[in-house]
């Protein structure tokens, strides 16, 4: 109980410290800036006002749905590509340059190029899908390639079926790599999806409201919506990690 209280007090102290830095920085900067920066309490008021509006919750739900859709598709396609490229060298030679280019290129470049052919409402899901595929592919493929050959030989000696080999040898070997891809990839998909919304302005989305608030110089609203993005990213990643940890315990 005492340790929990100490951790809580330490967290409060850290938050209070950075809020103080924020407020002090605003005080100093606003003496010279033409358009003042919002203080923490201004952002809190703006966030409280937004949370009382139906549009806020609709935008949050729509953005989450779009990003989760793209992320789920990327998981499926990435795992399939990893299996194929690990099995067939010619497929690895064909897909590896493309996936490496996608991984290396800036997110904004893909957003601007894809926006020429894809509707704004579909851009967040597509960008999340595109950005996560290389991560899933590379991690799962490495897991497949690093499967212990002695275990595979032992499974062959004991004449295990393909299903049994998959369950008892392949999946345990790949699982840590897949877990790393899932936890890292979701945060990346969320940030990339919101970035696509900011640049493409799909209706009823978090990115749309951030861009609209910037256009109308509602800086407190910009900070409030950005805080929503950060908080959701942290919360969702922790929930995902908890689900994965429970998966490990129940096996």
C-alpha positions in Angstrom: 0.0 0.0 0.0 2.8 2.3 0.9 4.7 1.6 -2.3 1.5 2.4 -4.4 1.1 5.6 -2.5 4.7 6.6 -3.1 4.4 5.8 -6.9 1.2 7.8 -7.1 2.8 10.8 -5.3 5.9 10.6 -7.6 3.6 10.6 -10.7 1.7 13.6 -9.4 5.0 15.4 -8.7 6.3 14.7 -12.2 3.1 15.9 -13.8 3.1 19.0 -11.6 6.7 19.7 -12.6 6.0 19.6 -16.3 2.8 21.5 -16.0 4.8 24.2 -14.2 7.4 24.2 -17.0 4.6 24.5 -19.5 2.9 27.4 -17.7 6.3 29.2 -17.2 7.2 28.8 -20.8 3.9 30.2 -21.9 4.3 33.2 -19.6 7.7 34.0 -21.1 6.8 33.3 -24.7 3.5 35.2 -24.6 5.4 38.4 -23.9 6.7 38.4 -27.4 4.4 36.2 -29.5 1.7 37.8 -31.6 -0.7 34.9 -30.9 -0.3 33.6 -27.4 0.2 30.0 -26.4 -2.5 28.5 -24.3 -1.8 27.8 -20.6 -2.5 24.3 -19.2 -5.8 25.5 -17.6 -6.9 26.9 -20.9 -6.4 23.5 -22.6 -8.2 21.8 -19.7 -11.2 24.1 -20.1 -11.2 23.5 -23.9 -11.0 19.7 -23.4 -13.8 19.7 -20.9 -16.0 21.7 -23.3 -15.2 19.4 -26.2 -16.0 16.3 -24.1 -19.4 17.6 -23.5 -20.2 17.7 -27.3 -21.5 14.7 -29.3 -19.2 15.7 -32.1 -16.1 15.0 -29.9 -17.1 11.4 -29.2 -18.2 10.7 -32.8 -14.8 11.9 -34.1 -12.9 9.8 -31.6 -14.9 6.7 -32.4 -14.6 7.2 -36.1 -10.8 7.8 -36.0 -10.3 4.7 -33.8 -12.4 2.6 -36.2 -10.5 3.7 -39.2 -7.1 3.1 -37.7 -8.0 -0.3 -36.1 -9.3 -1.4 -39.5 -6.1 -0.6 -41.3 -4.0 -2.1 -38.5 -6.0 -5.4 -38.5 -5.6 -5.7 -42.3 -1.9 -5.0 -42.0 -1.5 -7.7 -39.4 -3.2 -10.3 -41.7 -1.4 -9.3 -44.9 2.0 -8.9 -43.1 1.8 -12.3 -41.5 0.9 -13.9 -44.9 3.7 -12.1 -46.6 6.2 -13.1 -43.9 5.2 -16.8 -44.3 5.5 -16.6 -48.1 8.8 -14.7 -48.2 10.3 -17.0 -45.6 9.3 -20.0 -47.6 10.2 -18.8 -51.1 13.4 -16.9 -51.7 12.1 -15.5 -55.0 9.2 -13.9 -53.3 11.5 -12.3 -50.8 13.6 -10.9 -53.6 10.5 -9.4 -55.2 8.8 -7.9 -52.1 11.7 -7.0 -50.0 12.7 -3.8 -51.9 9.1 -2.5 -51.9 8.5 -3.1 -48.3 11.9 -1.6 -47.4 11.0 1.5 -49.4 7.7 1.8 -47.6 9.4 1.5 -44.3 12.1 4.2 -45.1 9.9 6.8 -46.9 8.3 9.7 -44.9 4.6 9.1 -44.0 3.7 12.5 -45.5 4.9 11.5 -48.9 2.6 8.5 -49.0 -0.3 10.6 -47.8 0.1 13.2 -50.5 0.6 10.6 -53.3 -2.2 8.3 -52.2 -4.6 11.2 -51.8 -4.6 11.6 -55.6 -6.5 8.3 -55.9 -8.0 7.5 -52.5 -10.9 9.3 -50.9 -10.2 11.2 -47.7 -12.4 9.0 -45.6 -10.3 6.0 -46.5 -6.9 7.6 -46.2 -6.4 7.0 -42.4 -7.1 3.3 -42.7 -4.9 3.0 -45.8 -1.9 4.8 -44.3 -2.2 2.8 -41.1 -2.3 -0.3 -43.2 0.7 0.7 -45.3 2.9 1.8 -42.4 2.4 -1.3 -40.3 2.8 -4.0 -43.0 6.7 -3.7 -43.2 6.9 -3.9 -39.4 4.8 -7.0 -39.1 6.4 -8.6 -42.2 10.0 -8.1 -40.9 9.3 -9.2 -37.3 7.3 -12.3 -38.2 9.7 -13.3 -40.9 12.6 -13.1 -38.5 10.6 -15.3 -36.0 10.0 -17.9 -38.7 13.7 -17.9 -39.8 14.9 -18.2 -36.2 12.8 -21.2 -35.3 15.0 -23.8 -33.6 15.8 -26.4 -36.3 16.4 -29.0 -33.7 12.8 -28.7 -32.5 11.6 -29.0 -36.1 13.7 -32.1 -36.6 12.4 -33.6 -33.3 8.8 -32.9 -34.5 9.6 -34.7 -37.7 11.1 -37.7 -35.8 8.0 -37.9 -33.6 5.8 -37.6 -36.8 3.8 -34.6 -35.6 1.2 -33.4 -38.0 1.4 -30.0 -39.7 -1.1 -28.6 -37.2 0.8 -29.9 -34.2 4.1 -28.5 -35.6 2.4 -25.2 -36.1 0.9 -25.2 -32.6 3.9 -26.5 -30.6 6.9 -25.3 -32.6 6.1 -22.6 -35.1 3.8 -20.4 -33.1 5.8 -20.3 -29.8 8.9 -19.3 -31.9 7.1 -16.6 -33.8 4.9 -15.3 -30.9 7.5 -12.9 -29.3 8.3 -11.3 -32.7 4.6 -10.9 -33.4 3.9 -9.4 -30.0 6.7 -6.8 -30.6 5.2 -6.0 -34.0 1.7 -5.6 -32.5 2.6 -3.4 -29.6 4.9 -1.2 -31.7 2.8 -1.2 -34.8 -0.4 -0.1 -33.2 1.1 3.1 -31.8 2.7 3.8 -35.2 -0.6 3.1 -37.0 -2.4 5.5 -34.7 0.0 8.4 -35.2 0.2 7.8 -39.0 -3.6 7.6 -39.3 -4.2 10.8 -37.4 -1.5 12.5 -39.5 -3.4 11.4 -42.6 -6.6 12.9 -41.1 -4.8 16.2 -40.5 -3.6 16.5 -44.0 -6.7 15.1 -45.8 -9.5 16.5 -43.6 -11.9 13.5 -43.6 -15.1 14.6 -42.0 -15.9 13.5 -38.4 -12.3 12.7 -37.3 -9.8 13.9 -34.8 -7.4 15.1 -37.5 -10.2 17.2 -39.1 -10.8 19.0 -35.9 -7.1 19.6 -35.3 -6.7 21.1 -38.7 -9.9 23.2 -38.4 -8.8 24.5 -35.0 -5.4 25.5 -36.4 -7.1 27.3 -39.3 -9.3 29.3 -37.0 -6.4 30.0 -34.6 -8.1 28.2 -31.7 -4.8 27.1 -30.2 -6.3 25.8 -27.0 -8.5 23.4 -29.1 -5.4 22.3 -31.1 -3.6 21.4 -27.8 -6.8 19.7 -26.4 -7.2 17.5 -29.5 -3.5 16.7 -29.5 -3.8 15.7 -25.8 -6.6 13.3 -26.8 -4.3 11.7 -29.4 -1.5 11.3 -26.9 -3.7 9.9 -24.1 -5.5 7.5 -26.5 -2.2 6.3 -27.8 -0.8 5.6 -24.3 -4.0 4.0 -23.0 -4.5 1.8 -26.1 -0.9 0.6 -26.1 -1.2 -0.4 -22.4 -4.4 -2.2 -23.0 -2.9 -4.1 -25.9 0.1 -5.0 -23.8 -2.2 -6.2 -21.0 -4.1 -8.4 -23.4 -0.9 -9.9 -24.7 0.4 -10.6 -21.2 -2.8 -12.3 -20.3 -2.4 -14.4 -23.5 1.0 -15.5 -22.2 -0.4 -16.4 -18.7 -3.4 -18.4 -20.0 -1.4 -20.5 -22.3 
